[in-house]
Amino acid sequence: MERLRLAVIGGTGPQGRSLAYRFAVAGHHVVIGSRVAERASRTAEEIQLRVPRSSVVGRTNNEAAADCPVILLAVPYDGHADVVTSLRDCLVGKVVISCVNPLLVDKTGARAVRVPHGSAAEEAAALAPGSDVIAAFHHLSAAKLWRDDESLRQEDVLVCGDNPTAKNLVMELASAVTGRPGVDAGPLRMAGVLESFTGVLININRRYKTRSGIAIVGLAGRNRQSPGA
Ligand SMILES: NC(=O)c1ccc[n+]([C@@H]2O[C@H](COP(=O)([O-])OP(=O)(O)OC[C@H]3O[C@@H](n4cnc5c(N)ncnc54)[C@H](OP(=O)(O)O)[C@@H]3O)[C@@H](O)[C@H]2O)c1
């Protein structure tokens, strides 16, 4: 695919950093975002040490979002609404990817948090009108992404969204992780299912002391592209 300029908001956390690492390996230009520019720069340097010829820089969340046409939201649901609201003007006309899982985890396991808009991704769409929000990358373990776990190549990235062009772009971007395009899982209104299903995987991980993932069967030989692009 073409080389993208990607901002990762909350890119200093395990999930943002690990996806940024995989995007850098795939040759994309990555801007790590943080509330504190120095933290973003430290994470960018850490990735560059692992991927010497990569193009990764650190900026504030605002600078990162302003600088890139594709933006990944990788912040906890707790700060999500405030972050999206603060970036709203920078998100107009952009593809905004959400991997945010509104979950509570305690000693009994994980459970979904009720989100008034239906899902964190739909909340982002409501708070950032004029952007194309696409839900993806919810089920990938940050630890597996960071350590290049071979089993990721058996997993699928499920993608929900309403704009076919934006959805196809994100499905192609998933190849940076799994080696094959993501799976079109329907409109954005289904994003809540992706988000809450991550809680099921967390519970499976606890029970079986593993890092589980998702693979969809029955797609061999099928054109994965979203129709209508
Ligand atoms: N961890 C996983 O394996 C995994 C897997 C799939 C999806 N996810 C989802 O990906 C998102 C990020 O996960 P994570 O584990 O990387 O989260 P995290 O470490 O809790 O947070 C990521 C980054 O977000 C920023 N942040 C923290 N609290 C914030 C707040 N209240 N407001 C604004 N920014 C805040 C911090 O960066 P600065 O302090 O530098 O600004 C932090 O480094 C979550 O929504 C999670 O559900 C995680």
Ligand as a Chemical Component Dictionary entry (heavy atoms), coordinates in Angstrom:
data_LIG
# 
_chem_comp.id                   LIG 
_chem_comp.type                 NON-POLYMER 
_chem_comp.pdbx_formal_charge   0 
_chem_comp.three_letter_code    LIG 
# 
loop_
_chem_comp_atom.comp_id 
_chem_comp_atom.atom_id 
_chem_comp_atom.alt_atom_id 
_chem_comp_atom.type_symbol 
_chem_comp_atom.charge 
_chem_comp_atom.model_Cartn_x 
_chem_comp_atom.model_Cartn_y 
_chem_comp_atom.model_Cartn_z 
_chem_comp_atom.pdbx_ordinal 
LIG N1  N1  N 0  -3.231 -2.842 26.002 1  
LIG C1  C1  C 0  -3.764 -3.675 25.122 2  
LIG O1  O1  O 0  -3.299 -4.840 24.957 3  
LIG C2  C2  C 0  -4.917 -3.223 24.242 4  
LIG C3  C3  C 0  -5.369 -4.070 23.223 5  
LIG C4  C4  C 0  -6.398 -3.620 22.382 6  
LIG C5  C5  C 0  -6.977 -2.372 22.575 7  
LIG N2  N2  N 1  -6.545 -1.599 23.611 8  
LIG C6  C6  C 0  -7.192 -0.285 23.785 9  
LIG O2  O2  O 0  -6.250 0.684  23.378 10 
LIG C7  C7  C 0  -6.353 1.848  24.203 11 
LIG C8  C8  C 0  -4.992 2.128  24.807 12 
LIG O3  O3  O 0  -4.611 1.040  25.603 13 
LIG P1  P1  P 0  -3.300 1.108  26.522 14 
LIG O4  O4  O 0  -3.235 -0.141 27.274 15 
LIG O5  O5  O -1 -2.136 1.531  25.687 16 
LIG O6  O6  O 0  -3.752 2.331  27.493 17 
LIG P2  P2  P 0  -2.992 3.228  28.565 18 
LIG O7  O7  O 0  -1.582 2.778  28.722 19 
LIG O8  O8  O 0  -3.838 3.277  29.777 20 
LIG O9  O9  O 0  -3.059 4.664  27.878 21 
LIG C9  C9  C 0  -2.416 4.976  26.671 22 
LIG C10 C10 C 0  -1.898 6.397  26.719 23 
LIG O10 O10 O 0  -2.998 7.296  26.781 24 
LIG C11 C11 C 0  -2.639 8.470  27.515 25 
LIG N3  N3  N 0  -3.641 8.671  28.565 26 
LIG C12 C12 C 0  -3.822 7.970  29.711 27 
LIG N4  N4  N 0  -4.877 8.449  30.393 28 
LIG C13 C13 C 0  -5.362 9.489  29.687 29 
LIG C14 C14 C 0  -6.432 10.425 29.883 30 
LIG N5  N5  N 0  -7.243 10.351 30.964 31 
LIG N6  N6  N 0  -6.627 11.356 28.949 32 
LIG C15 C15 C 0  -5.826 11.440 27.848 33 
LIG N7  N7  N 0  -4.789 10.616 27.607 34 
LIG C16 C16 C 0  -4.565 9.649  28.514 35 
LIG C17 C17 C 0  -1.259 8.198  28.129 36 
LIG O11 O11 O 0  -0.309 8.884  27.319 37 
LIG P3  P3  P 0  0.350  10.293 27.769 38 
LIG O12 O12 O 0  0.358  10.309 29.277 39 
LIG O13 O13 O 0  1.714  10.189 27.187 40 
LIG O14 O14 O 0  -0.511 11.336 27.169 41 
LIG C18 C18 C 0  -1.059 6.700  27.959 42 
LIG O15 O15 O 0  0.291  6.343  27.760 43 
LIG C19 C19 C 0  -7.431 1.552  25.256 44 
LIG O16 O16 O 0  -8.643 2.146  24.903 45 
LIG C20 C20 C 0  -7.544 0.040  25.231 46 
LIG O17 O17 O 0  -8.855 -0.395 25.548 47 
LIG C21 C21 C 0  -5.532 -1.972 24.444 48 
# 
loop_
_chem_comp_bond.comp_id 
_chem_comp_bond.atom_id_1 
_chem_comp_bond.atom_id_2 
_chem_comp_bond.value_order 
_chem_comp_bond.pdbx_ordinal 
LIG N1  C1  SING 1  
LIG C1  O1  DOUB 2  
LIG C1  C2  SING 3  
LIG C2  C3  SING 4  
LIG C2  C21 DOUB 5  
LIG C3  C4  DOUB 6  
LIG C4  C5  SING 7  
LIG C5  N2  DOUB 8  
LIG N2  C6  SING 9  
LIG N2  C21 SING 10 
LIG C6  O2  SING 11 
LIG C6  C20 SING 12 
LIG O2  C7  SING 13 
LIG C7  C8  SING 14 
LIG C7  C19 SING 15 
LIG C8  O3  SING 16 
LIG O3  P1  SING 17 
LIG P1  O4  DOUB 18 
LIG P1  O5  SING 19 
LIG P1  O6  SING 20 
LIG O6  P2  SING 21 
LIG P2  O7  DOUB 22 
LIG P2  O8  SING 23 
LIG P2  O9  SING 24 
LIG O9  C9  SING 25 
LIG C9  C10 SING 26 
LIG C10 O10 SING 27 
LIG C10 C18 SING 28 
LIG O10 C11 SING 29 
LIG C11 N3  SING 30 
LIG C11 C17 SING 31 
LIG N3  C12 SING 32 
LIG N3  C16 SING 33 
LIG C12 N4  DOUB 34 
LIG N4  C13 SING 35 
LIG C13 C14 SING 36 
LIG C13 C16 DOUB 37 
LIG C14 N5  SING 38 
LIG C14 N6  DOUB 39 
LIG N6  C15 SING 40 
LIG C15 N7  DOUB 41 
LIG N7  C16 SING 42 
LIG C17 O11 SING 43 
LIG C17 C18 SING 44 
LIG O11 P3  SING 45 
LIG P3  O12 DOUB 46 
LIG P3  O13 SING 47 
LIG P3  O14 SING 48 
LIG C18 O15 SING 49 
LIG C19 O16 SING 50 
LIG C19 C20 SING 51 
LIG C20 O17 SING 52 
# 
